[in-house]
């Protein structure tokens, strides 16, 4: 038998926000490696009773790689559970390198990211027509992992679009200063999400001007994400996709609505 490792996105917290494919891979696994500090224990309900479950919260990468080495030797299927989506701050790249060195087959099952969960909880679209058509996913510079040159909050803020800022609650004052330095106005809306979709979920609305004091008031640190940008408070616009003047392969445009749409674009 050939060993394999599946990296599974567990989603933002709630067990029922995992995908069906993620649940199937958990049910198939011989060994499940999960971080108890980041992933809800409820997701383990999908694991077979005879499967080995390892909590990675207190062990380094080297210990996890030893499990992968055993999978290669014994033909085991290992599922590595990551919070949110593995492609974002999941430390997956280094694990994929290790698996390649062991000739292990690998698979990545995407998960619901925390930024999508916060937007859903807030009931807001992040790409509002005529307001914001891009979303920047980033974190504040100066943490444990150095930021590459050119990837500063102030630089990204100059775009004026929607931003999702991860891993930055411990330095909320610095975050607000960088957002303002980049050109956002103090009254720009901010949604703060902490442990969204968990039983103790917290959602707070504020502005960049009141961001730091809001974080202090709620004593936020870990599991906190910020959505920033004018789209969070935008109203009165509409997508052209469902405008009667828009046509595509499945629908013909209304002529008068088409003329109106052309005039608006002009």
ABEGO torsion letter per residue (X at the ends): XBBBBBBBBAEAGBAAABBAAAAAAAAABABBBBBAAABBAAAAAABBAABBBBBAAABBAAAAAAAAAAAAAAGBBBBBBBBEBAABGAGAAAAAAAAAAAGBBBBBBBBBBAAAAAAAAAGBBABBBGABABBBBBBBBGBABBBBBGBBAAAAAAAGBBBBBBGAAABAAAAAAAAAAAGBBAABBBBBBBGBGBAABBBBBBBAAAAAAAAAAAGBBBGBBBBBEAAAABBGBBBAAABAABBBAABBBBAAAAAAAAAAAX
